[in-house]
Amino acid sequence: MTPTSILWLILALGTGGAAGYGSRILIAKKRTHSIESKIQSRTEEHEQELKKLRKDAEADAEHIVEKARTEATEIRKSASLLEETTIKREKDLERRIQEFEQDRAELRIKADKVKQLYQDVEAMKSEKLEKLQEVANMSQEEAKKALMDDVEDQSQTDLMDQIERLEGARKDHLVEKAKNIMVLAMQRYSQEQAAEFTTSNVALPSDEVKGKIIGKEGRNIRTLENLTGVQVIIDDTPDSIVLSCFDPIRRNIAKLAIERLIEDGRIQPARIEEFVAKAKESINQKIKEAGEAALYDTGITGIDPKLTFILGRLRFRTSYGQNVLMHSIEVAHLAGAIAAELGANVQIAKMGGLFHDVGKALDHEVEGTHVEIGRTLLDKYKVKHEVIQAMQSHHEEYPYETIESRIVQVADALSASRPGARRDSVDNYIKRLGELEAISNRFDGVDRTYAINAGREIRVFVTPYRVSDLEAKKLARDIAMRIEEELNYPGEIKVTLIRETRIIDYAR
């Protein structure tokens, strides 16, 4: 290579290097200018956003300040109003305190005057009383008692007369209204009715015997009804009369007494009392035999005779139309069979089943549920505690403590739930009549009470020497009011209160 070529090469390289360097400088300047432009643009954008944020912040601050000013104004107004109210109340309180003090001072003065007047009156009263005692020759207590007795007697007489007048007027109105209601009911409703087992028929040899049973002016039939508590219904049915009473024991006593009177032929009050007494003895014997037969049938021994008699009373007791004694025997056999299959105590299960309803024999006479009455009876006559545990849970009133208690409950349910075993209406009906008698028996002076005429009437016999004629009227009214308060029943219930005076003397 020649020197000239080398020189040209060097020049070319230098020129190219210079050109490249210049280009790089130009490119760098352009980039720098572009970056500066972007930075400036971004800076301007940030400044605009900052201005906007500042304006928004100033607007929010101004809104907050305005709101705070408004709230402060309201608070100042409320405080001012509260202060005015407080000041007003303080002024009213001070005024009232002053008025109270003035009134108290005036009352103190008046009290002193009244006290002085009272002392003067007492002195005058004492003086007058001394003079009256001297004139009347009676002490103050004696005069007061005499005056109160006269006022009480006169007030009671006037009150009873007024009650009788009002009852007479009300009775006429109620009779007319009852007729209208009955006619309307017969027009709008009709349904078959089933006879309940609360009546008994007595066959008569002839219709002439009906006159003897009624007696002169009805004295025979009244005596019979009074002694037995049974209503004797004599209608047009040939050769028979009907005895109506919810208590089967009373009904059977009356039926037996009438049958024996018909056989004897001499029907008069004295003979009626005699035959009713004999009929009661006969029925009591049947009750005893029924209890003994139930024990024999179930194979239970060692029972107190008094408890056996109470058990026999269940022969004349029904529950939902089911004979309670037959039901108890059935429960005893079922409980024994179940206990034998389960390996439980057969004897305890049988006794629990037989005595589970024994309280129903006395539930019309003793307060409490039949379970509580039964537990008391069994405990009284020293029956095993295991038997009481077995019978007390059949209505889930007590927890099941033994397997025999569950067995008795199951057996009771089996006996009661079989088809045709019970009728709800009979038991509810008898329970209502029992409650009706119990209400009257709670009154002082009542000797005995009988619910008759299907519960539409009760006859209350009072002790003559404890209840006077005037008190008898008031007592009848009180019984009627108590029945209205405690019982729910259709129609009305007639309360007949009987106060009989019987005088006995002897000719020797």
C-alpha positions in Angstrom: 0.0 0.0 0.0 1.3 3.4 -0.9 1.6 6.2 1.5 -1.0 8.1 -0.3 -3.5 5.4 0.2 -2.7 5.2 3.8 -3.2 8.9 4.1 -6.5 8.8 2.4 -7.6 5.9 4.6 -6.6 7.9 7.7 -8.5 10.9 6.4 -11.5 8.8 5.7 -11.5 7.2 9.1 -11.1 10.6 10.7 -13.9 12.1 8.7 -16.1 9.1 9.4 -15.3 9.3 13.1 -16.0 13.0 13.2 -19.2 12.5 11.4 -20.2 9.7 13.7 -19.3 11.7 16.7 -21.3 14.6 15.5 -24.2 12.4 14.8 -24.1 10.9 18.3 -23.9 14.4 19.8 -26.9 15.5 17.7 -28.9 12.4 18.8 -27.9 12.9 22.4 -29.1 16.5 22.2 -32.4 15.5 20.7 -33.0 12.9 23.4 -32.1 15.4 26.1 -34.4 18.0 24.6 -37.2 15.3 24.4 -36.7 14.3 28.1 -36.7 17.9 29.2 -39.9 18.5 27.3 -41.5 15.5 28.9 -40.3 16.6 32.3 -41.7 20.0 31.7 -45.0 18.6 30.6 -45.2 16.3 33.6 -44.3 19.2 35.9 -47.1 21.3 34.4 -49.6 18.5 34.8 -48.5 18.0 38.4 -48.8 21.7 39.0 -52.4 21.7 37.5 -53.4 18.7 39.6 -51.9 20.3 42.7 -53.9 23.5 42.0 -57.0 21.4 41.6 -56.4 19.5 44.8 -55.7 22.7 46.6 -59.0 24.2 45.3 -60.9 21.0 46.4 -59.2 21.1 49.8 -60.1 24.7 50.3 -63.7 24.1 49.2 -63.9 21.1 51.7 -62.3 23.1 54.4 -64.7 25.9 53.8 -67.7 23.5 53.9 -66.5 21.9 57.1 -66.0 25.3 58.7 -69.5 26.3 57.6 -71.0 23.2 59.0 -69.1 23.6 62.3 -70.4 27.1 62.5 -73.9 26.0 61.9 -73.7 23.2 64.6 -72.1 25.6 67.0 -75.0 28.0 66.4 -77.5 25.3 67.1 -75.7 24.1 70.2 -75.6 27.7 71.5 -79.4 28.0 70.8 -80.1 24.7 72.6 -78.0 25.7 75.5 -79.7 29.0 75.7 -83.1 27.4 75.6 -82.2 24.8 78.2 -80.8 27.6 80.4 -84.1 29.5 80.1 -86.1 26.4 80.9 -84.0 25.6 83.9 -84.4 29.2 85.2 -88.1 29.0 84.7 -88.4 25.7 86.5 -86.3 27.0 89.4 -88.6 30.0 89.7 -91.8 27.8 89.5 -90.2 25.5 92.2 -89.5 28.4 94.5 -93.0 29.7 94.0 -94.5 26.3 94.8 -92.3 25.9 97.8 -93.6 29.3 99.1 -97.2 28.3 98.4 -96.7 25.0 100.1 -95.2 26.6 103.2 -98.2 29.0 103.3 -100.6 26.2 102.9 -98.9 24.1 105.6 -99.1 27.1 108.0 -102.8 27.5 107.2 -103.4 23.8 107.6 -101.6 23.8 110.9 -103.9 26.6 112.1 -107.0 24.8 110.8 -105.8 21.5 112.4 -105.5 23.2 115.7 -109.0 24.6 115.3 -110.4 21.2 114.3 -108.6 19.6 117.2 -110.2 22.1 119.6 -113.6 21.5 118.0 -113.2 17.8 118.2 -112.4 18.1 121.9 -115.5 20.2 122.4 -117.7 17.8 120.4 -116.3 14.8 122.4 -117.1 16.6 125.6 -120.6 17.4 124.4 -121.0 13.8 123.2 -119.9 12.3 126.5 -122.3 14.6 128.3 -125.2 13.7 126.0 -124.4 10.0 126.3 -124.4 10.2 130.1 -127.7 11.9 129.9 -129.1 9.3 127.4 -127.8 6.4 129.6 -129.5 7.9 132.6 -132.8 8.3 130.6 -132.7 4.9 128.7 -131.0 2.9 131.5 -128.7 1.3 128.8 -125.0 1.5 128.2 -123.4 2.8 125.0 -122.5 -0.6 123.7 -125.9 -2.0 124.4 -127.6 0.8 122.6 -125.3 0.5 119.7 -125.9 -3.2 119.4 -129.6 -2.8 119.6 -129.6 -0.2 116.9 -127.3 -2.2 114.6 -129.5 -5.3 115.1 -132.7 -3.4 114.1 -131.0 -1.8 111.1 -129.6 -5.2 109.9 -132.9 -7.0 110.3 -134.8 -4.3 108.4 -132.1 -4.1 105.7 -132.1 -7.8 105.1 -135.8 -8.0 104.9 -136.0 -5.1 102.5 -133.1 -6.6 100.4 -134.8 -10.0 100.2 -138.1 -8.4 99.2 -136.4 -6.5 96.5 -134.5 -9.6 95.3 -137.8 -11.5 95.1 -139.4 -8.8 93.1 -136.5 -8.5 90.7 -136.3 -12.3 90.3 -140.0 -12.5 89.5 -139.7 -9.9 86.8 -136.5 -11.5 85.4 -138.0 -14.9 85.5 -141.0 -13.9 83.3 -138.6 -12.2 80.8 -136.2 -15.2 80.8 -139.0 -17.7 80.3 -140.2 -15.8 77.2 -136.7 -15.4 75.9 -136.0 -19.1 76.5 -139.1 -20.1 74.5 -137.9 -18.0 71.6 -134.4 -19.4 71.7 -135.7 -23.0 71.9 -138.0 -22.5 68.9 -135.2 -20.9 66.9 -132.8 -23.7 67.8 -135.3 -26.4 66.9 -135.8 -24.7 63.5 -132.1 -24.5 62.7 -130.6 -27.6 64.2 -131.6 -31.2 64.8 -129.5 -34.3 65.6 -129.9 -37.7 67.1 -129.3 -38.0 70.8 -128.1 -41.0 72.7 -129.4 -41.8 76.2 -126.7 -41.6 78.9 -126.6 -44.1 81.7 -127.9 -41.8 84.4 -131.4 -43.2 84.7 -132.9 -46.5 85.8 -136.4 -47.8 85.0 -138.5 -49.5 87.7 -141.2 -51.8 86.4 -144.6 -51.5 88.1 -147.3 -54.1 88.4 -149.9 -51.6 87.3 -150.3 -47.8 86.8 -152.3 -47.6 90.1 -149.0 -48.0 92.0 -147.9 -44.6 90.6 -150.5 -42.9 92.8 -149.2 -44.7 95.9 -145.6 -43.7 95.1 -146.7 -40.1 94.7 -148.7 -40.2 97.9 -151.1 -37.6 99.4 -150.1 -34.2 98.2 -146.8 -35.7 96.9 -145.4 -36.5 100.4 -144.3 -40.0 99.5 -142.3 -39.0 96.4 -140.8 -36.0 98.3 -139.7 -38.2 101.1 -138.1 -40.7 98.7 -136.3 -38.0 96.8 -135.1 -36.3 100.0 -133.7 -39.5 101.5 -132.0 -40.8 98.3 -131.1 -37.7 96.4 -132.7 -39.2 93.3 -135.3 -37.6 91.1 -138.4 -39.8 90.5 -139.9 -39.2 87.1 -143.5 -40.3 86.7 -144.8 -39.7 83.2 -147.2 -41.4 80.8 -145.0 -44.4 80.2 -147.2 -47.4 81.2 -146.2 -49.6 84.1 -142.9 -48.0 84.8 -141.2 -45.0 86.4 -137.8 -43.5 85.8 -135.1 -42.7 88.5 -132.7 -40.0 87.4 -129.4 -39.4 89.2 -125.7 -39.2 88.1 -124.6 -41.2 91.2 -125.3 -44.9 90.4 -125.1 -45.9 94.1 -127.9 -43.5 95.0 -129.9 -44.7 92.0 -129.6 -48.3 92.9 -130.5 -47.6 96.5 -133.7 -45.8 95.3 -134.5 -48.6 92.8 -134.1 -51.3 95.4 -136.2 -49.4 98.0 -139.0 -48.8 95.6 -139.1 -52.4 94.4 -139.3 -53.6 98.0 -142.0 -51.0 98.9 -144.1 -52.2 95.9 -143.8 -55.8 97.1 -144.7 -54.7 100.7 -147.7 -52.6 99.4 -147.6 -50.1 102.3 -146.0 -46.9 100.9 -145.8 -44.1 103.4 -143.1 -41.8 104.7 -142.2 -44.0 107.7 -142.0 -47.2 105.6 -140.0 -45.3 103.0 -137.4 -44.3 105.6 -137.2 -47.9 106.8 -136.8 -49.5 103.3 -134.3 -46.9 102.2 -132.2 -47.7 105.2 -132.4 -51.4 104.4 -131.6 -50.7 100.7 -128.5 -48.9 101.8 -127.4 -51.8 103.9 -128.1 -54.2 100.9 -126.1 -52.0 98.5 -123.2 -51.8 101.0 -123.2 -55.6 101.2 -123.1 -55.7 97.4 -120.2 -53.3 97.4 -118.3 -55.4 99.9 -119.0 -58.5 97.8 -117.8 -56.8 94.6 -114.5 -55.8 96.3 -113.9 -59.3 97.6 -114.8 -60.8 94.2 -112.3 -58.5 92.5 -109.6 -59.6 94.9 -110.4 -63.2 94.3 -110.5 -62.8 90.6 -107.1 -61.2 90.5 -105.6 -63.5 93.2 -104.6 -60.7 95.5 -104.8 -61.3 99.3 -103.9 -59.5 102.5 -105.9 -56.3 101.8 -107.6 -54.4 104.6 -111.4 -54.9 104.6 -112.0 -51.1 104.6 -109.9 -50.8 101.4 -111.7 -53.8 99.9 -115.0 -52.0 100.5 -113.7 -48.8 98.9 -112.5 -50.9 95.9 -116.0 -52.4 95.7 -117.5 -48.9 95.3 -116.0 -48.8 91.8 -118.6 -51.2 90.7 -121.0 -48.3 90.7 -118.6 -45.8 89.1 -118.0 -45.2 85.4 -115.2 -43.5 83.6 -115.9 -42.4 80.1 -118.8 -44.8 80.1 -116.6 -47.7 81.2 -117.2 -49.5 84.5 -114.2 -48.7 86.6 -114.1 -51.9 88.6 -114.3 -54.1 85.5 -111.6 -51.8 83.9 -109.4 -52.2 87.0 -109.7 -56.0 87.0 -108.8 -56.0 83.3 -105.8 -53.7 83.9 -104.7 -56.1 86.7 -104.8 -59.1 84.4 -103.1 -57.3 81.5 -100.3 -56.0 83.9 -99.8 -59.4 85.3 -99.4 -61.0 81.9 -97.0 -58.3 80.7 -95.0 -58.6 83.9 -94.7 -62.4 83.5 -93.4 -62.0 80.0 -90.8 -59.3 81.0 -89.7 -61.0 84.2 -91.0 -58.3 86.4 -92.9 -58.7 89.8 -96.3 -60.1 88.7 -97.9 -59.6 92.1 -96.9 -55.9 92.3 -98.0 -55.3 88.7 -101.4 -56.9 89.4 -101.9 -54.9 92.6 -100.8 -51.7 90.9 -103.3 -52.3 88.1 -106.2 -53.2 90.4 -105.7 -50.2 92.6 -104.6 -47.6 90.0 -108.1 -46.0 89.9 -109.2 -46.7 93.5 -109.2 -42.9 94.1 -112.2 -42.6 91.8 -114.3 -44.2 94.5 -114.0 -41.1 96.6 -113.2 -38.3 94.1 -116.7 -36.9 94.5 -116.2 -36.6 98.3 -112.5 -35.8 98.7 -110.5 -33.0 97.2 -107.7 -33.8 94.8 -107.0 -35.9 91.8 -107.9 -39.6 91.9 -104.2 -40.5 91.7 -103.5 -38.4 94.9 -106.5 -39.9 96.6 -105.5 -43.4 95.7 -101.9 -42.9 97.0 -103.3 -41.6 100.3 -105.7 -44.6 100.6 -103.0 -47.1 99.9 -100.6 -45.5 102.3 -103.3 -45.3 105.0 -104.1 -49.0 104.7 -100.4 -50.1 104.8 -100.2 -51.3 101.2 -96.6 -51.9 100.0 -94.8 -48.9 98.8 -93.9 -50.7 95.6 -97.6 -50.9 94.7 -98.0 -47.2 95.2 -95.0 -46.6 92.9 -96.6 -48.9 90.3 -100.0 -47.2 90.3 -99.0 -43.5 90.7 -97.5 -43.0 87.2 -100.4 -44.2 85.0 -101.3 -40.6 84.1 -97.6 -39.4 84.2 -98.2 -37.3 87.2 -95.2 -39.0 88.8 -92.0 -40.2 87.2 -91.6 -43.9 86.4 -89.6 -45.3 89.3 -90.0 -49.0 88.6 -90.6 -51.2 85.6 -94.0 -52.2 87.1 -95.1 -48.5 86.9 -94.6 -48.5 83.2 -96.4 -51.9 82.9 -99.4 -50.5 84.7 -99.5 -47.4 82.5 -99.3 -49.6 79.4 -102.1 -51.9 80.7 -104.3 -49.0 81.5 -103.9 -47.6 78.0 -104.6 -51.0 76.4 -107.8 -51.4 78.5 -109.1 -47.9 77.8 -108.2 -47.7 74.1 -109.9 -50.8 72.9 -112.9 -50.1 70.6 -116.1 -49.4 72.4 -114.5 -49.2 75.9 -115.3 -45.6 76.7 -117.6 -42.6 75.9 -116.2 -39.2 76.8 -119.6 -37.6 77.3 -120.7 -39.8 80.2 -117.6 -39.1 82.3 -117.6 -35.4 81.6 -121.3 -35.2 82.5 -120.9 -37.1 85.8 -117.9 -34.9 86.7 -119.9 -31.8 86.1 -122.7 -33.0 88.4 -120.2 -33.9 91.1 -118.7 -30.4 90.9 -122.2 -28.9 91.1 -122.9 -30.8 94.4 -119.4 -29.9 95.7 -120.0 -26.2 95.3 -123.1 -26.3 97.4 -121.6 -28.5 100.1 -118.9 -25.9 100.7 -121.3 -23.4 102.2 -121.8 -23.3 106.0 -125.0 -24.8 107.2 -125.6 -27.1 104.2 -126.3 -30.7 105.3 -126.4 -32.4 101.9 -126.9 -31.6 98.3 -128.3 -33.6 95.4 -128.0 -32.8 91.7 -131.1 -34.0 89.9 -133.0 -33.5 86.6 -129.9 -34.1 84.5 -128.0 -31.4 86.3 -130.6 -28.7 85.6 -131.6 -28.6 89.3 -129.9 -29.0 92.7 -131.7 -29.6 96.0 -129.9 -28.2 99.0 -130.9 -29.5 102.5 -129.8 -27.2 105.3 -129.6 -27.7 109.0 -132.6 -25.9 110.5 -131.1 -24.7 113.7 -128.1 -23.2 111.9 -129.9 -21.5 109.0 -132.9 -19.3 109.5 -135.7 -18.6 107.0 -134.2 -15.2 106.1 -130.7 -16.6 105.9 -132.0 -19.5 103.7 -133.1 -17.0 101.0 -129.6 -15.4 101.0 -127.9 -18.7 101.0 -129.8 -19.9 97.9 -128.8 -16.7 96.1 -125.1 -17.1 97.1 -125.1 -20.7 95.9 -126.6 -19.7 92.6 -124.0 -16.9 92.2 -121.1 -19.3 93.0 -122.4 -21.8 90.4 -122.5 -19.0 87.8 -118.9 -18.0 88.6 -117.3 -21.4 88.7 -119.1 -23.6 86.2 -119.8 -23.5 82.5 -123.1 -25.0 81.5 -125.9 -24.6 79.0 -129.2 -23.0 79.9 -129.9 -22.5 83.6 -129.7 -24.4 86.9 -132.5 -24.2 89.4 -131.4 -24.0 93.1 -134.0 -25.4 95.5 -133.1 -24.9 99.1 -135.1 -26.9 101.7 -135.2 -26.1 105.3 -137.4 -28.6 107.1 -138.6 -28.4 110.7 -139.4 -31.8 112.1 -141.0 -32.0 115.6 -141.2 -35.3 117.4 -143.1 -36.0 120.6 -144.2 -39.2 122.3 -147.6 -40.1 123.9 -147.2 -42.3 126.9 
